[in-house]
Amino acid sequence: MAGTPTRAERDIPESRTPLRPIDFLILLMLARSGDRHGYGIMQDVAEHTSGSIELEAGSLYRTIRRLQDDRLLEESSRRPAADLDDERRRYYRLTLFGKRVLAAEAARLRRLVRIAESARILAPEPAR
Amino acid sequence: MTEFFRTKPRGVHERIYHALLRLYPRDFRQEFGDAMTEFFHDRLARTRAAHPIAGPFRLWPHVLIDFARNALPARLDSTLRAVRRSRQRVVAGRTPTIRDSRRKDWMLTTILQDMRYAARGLTSKPAFSAIVLATLTLGIGATVAIFSVINGILLRPLPYAEPRRLMLIEQVDPYGTVSEPEFADYKRQARSLERVAAIAYSSANLTGGDDEPERVRLARVSDGFFQILGVATQLGRYFTSDEDKPNATTVIILSYRLWQRRYGADSTIIGKDVVVNGNPRMVVGVMPQRFDYPSSSIDMWVPLRLNYDSLWTRDNHYLSVIARRAPNVTFPSSVAELNAITRTWTREYPDTYAPDKPVQVKAAEFEDALVGKSKPYLYALLGAVAFVLLIACVNVANLLPASSQVAREST
């Protein structure tokens, strides 16, 4: 079918950007904390958005399924110690491809921020 | 229940949550049901830690909104995934059978596939589709149009209270309508009738207010007219018996149409005067839109105000008469009684009713009077358009094998 990207085209991380804000957040949280279960992802997102985004189970797992289908994240077989775990939980981690897409998206956002700074919409951040 | 739970739900809230998960498609439940229940469990525990009693009740609205926003989209997601997967299987060289898709997927997938096949079939033969569509459209359209007419006229009951007890009373030619003394006789003597009322038509000039003067049609009706038909007023009340007496105050009831058009649906119009033929008449009621007896062209009703002490002559026929039969009185027995009354007239007033022009009642039940003559034609019309639809279906059925023949030859 015309217009449908080929497998090779789909494998270029830049072809997957821009990411939806919620996808970006979830991938970012997984990149920071490694393997996480659904509730943990929700807590991380809430923490890093000062509680303004509180995901519910349905929204979260639908997004997770979509990101899995897009090969951006996968279920992890690594589990914490049994006393900290519940067998109903599922743990997720970024795929290698997911990491590359996340990086591409972050770079895209950085470019946009640079433009905003040069247009004096945003004061440049002092060098750390 | 064992489909996705590896452990049992704990507590009533989790059990409700688990039941609600059935709103999600099966494959989604199998993959995430446990994880979602655990998620809910954690969320409930944290909410309870903050608000031991009110916590769960604060949580549920969020959870229900989440279900409302995601359960149906998740079903759509699953369908699209299934379609995508079946297409991949086709690419891989294995054609999925309907059995396959039934087993693997679920109803919505099948419906979606059917719709895709149908759309593909329609677009691949546009001329054929257009002919079939046009044929069916004509057949169905004609049937629906005629049925809606018949439904409105024959099938739905007349918009009056107990319409089966209503009848129309006229007299066989040359008399036609009823004269004042005749009406008075019916009113006094007919035991089979609960109420009888007379109607006379006239027209009048309506003036007053800022509007242009206009000519309006009005029905002059005797006491009991509105009670016989039993349709409640939109505003105000019916006429009283006193208002039908000769020197009573002049009152008027407006039709919905006139009230809307000339008085801007003024809800405070009751008690106000309108000027009819130069005389003020107080508005006591407004009839609802669906009330249009004796005719849809009537703009207002006024009391007939017959003077029973000095009635007009017996040979001056101008009144239409309607009546409501007493309960449990049949139409034929009522007509027999009315005919007995007219026979006394022939004896008592030989000068008025010559022997070569006998007076005889010509009564009809309301339903027959209003639609009576057109009834068989309407049913015949319905039968005709039903046949048109049948022929359309047969034509389409004949076209289908022809079209598949063409398809087979072209492959």
Interface residues (C-beta under 8 A of the other chain):
Chain A: H37 G38 Y39 M42 E54 E56 A57 G58 S59 L60 Y61 R62 I64 R65 R66 D69 D86 E87 R88 R89 R90
Chain B: R6 T7 Y24 F28 E31 F32 D34 A35 M36 T37 E38 F39 F40 H41 D42 R43 H62 V63 I65 D66 F67 R69 N70 A71 P73 A74 D77 R81
